[in-house]
Amino acid sequence: MAVPKRKTSKSRRDKRRATHSIEAPRVNACPQCGSPKLAHRICPTCGTYKGREIEPLRLQAP
């Protein structure tokens, strides 16, 4: 098995983990109603996507 030859220093470890920070989700304004929504998803308020009205599913997902 491959085993590290030297201990990874705290500085090197922390430099690697510096990019792992948590970000807030990016929110866009809906072009129809102006309410905030996630990109590439149906607007929860007006139910539109790319300018089209999307009807909800009739069947419940298992």
C-alpha positions as CSV (number, residue, x, y, z in Angstrom):
1,M,0.0,0.0,0.0
2,A,1.1,3.6,-0.6
3,V,2.0,5.3,2.6
4,P,3.0,9.0,2.9
5,K,6.8,9.4,3.6
6,R,6.4,12.6,5.6
7,K,3.7,14.0,7.8
8,T,1.6,16.7,6.1
9,S,2.1,20.0,7.9
10,K,-0.8,21.9,9.3
11,S,0.0,24.8,6.9
12,R,-0.1,22.5,3.8
13,R,-3.3,20.8,5.0
14,D,-5.1,24.1,5.7
15,K,-4.0,25.5,2.3
16,R,-5.6,22.6,0.6
17,R,-8.8,22.9,2.7
18,A,-9.1,26.7,2.1
19,T,-11.3,26.2,-1.0
20,H,-13.8,23.9,0.7
21,S,-15.8,26.7,2.3
22,I,-19.6,26.6,2.2
23,E,-21.3,29.2,-0.1
24,A,-24.8,30.4,0.0
25,P,-26.9,29.2,-3.0
26,R,-27.0,31.7,-5.9
27,V,-30.4,33.2,-6.3
28,N,-31.8,34.9,-9.4
29,A,-35.0,37.0,-9.9
30,C,-37.9,35.3,-11.7
31,P,-38.5,37.2,-15.0
32,Q,-42.3,36.8,-14.7
33,C,-43.0,37.7,-11.0
34,G,-39.6,39.0,-9.8
35,S,-39.5,36.7,-6.7
36,P,-36.2,35.0,-5.9
37,K,-35.6,31.5,-7.3
38,L,-32.7,29.1,-7.9
39,A,-31.3,29.0,-11.4
40,H,-32.6,26.3,-13.8
41,R,-35.6,25.5,-11.6
42,I,-39.3,26.2,-11.7
43,C,-40.3,29.4,-9.9
44,P,-42.0,28.3,-6.6
45,T,-44.4,31.3,-6.6
46,C,-45.7,31.5,-10.2
47,G,-44.8,28.1,-11.5
48,T,-43.1,29.2,-14.7
49,Y,-39.8,28.0,-16.3
50,K,-38.2,29.8,-19.3
51,G,-41.3,31.8,-19.8
52,R,-43.7,28.8,-20.0
53,E,-46.3,27.7,-17.5
54,I,-45.4,24.3,-16.0
55,E,-48.2,22.2,-14.6
56,P,-47.4,20.1,-11.5
57,L,-47.3,16.3,-11.7
58,R,-50.6,14.5,-11.1
59,L,-49.0,11.4,-9.5
60,Q,-47.1,11.5,-6.2
61,A,-43.5,10.1,-6.5
62,P,-42.9,6.9,-4.5
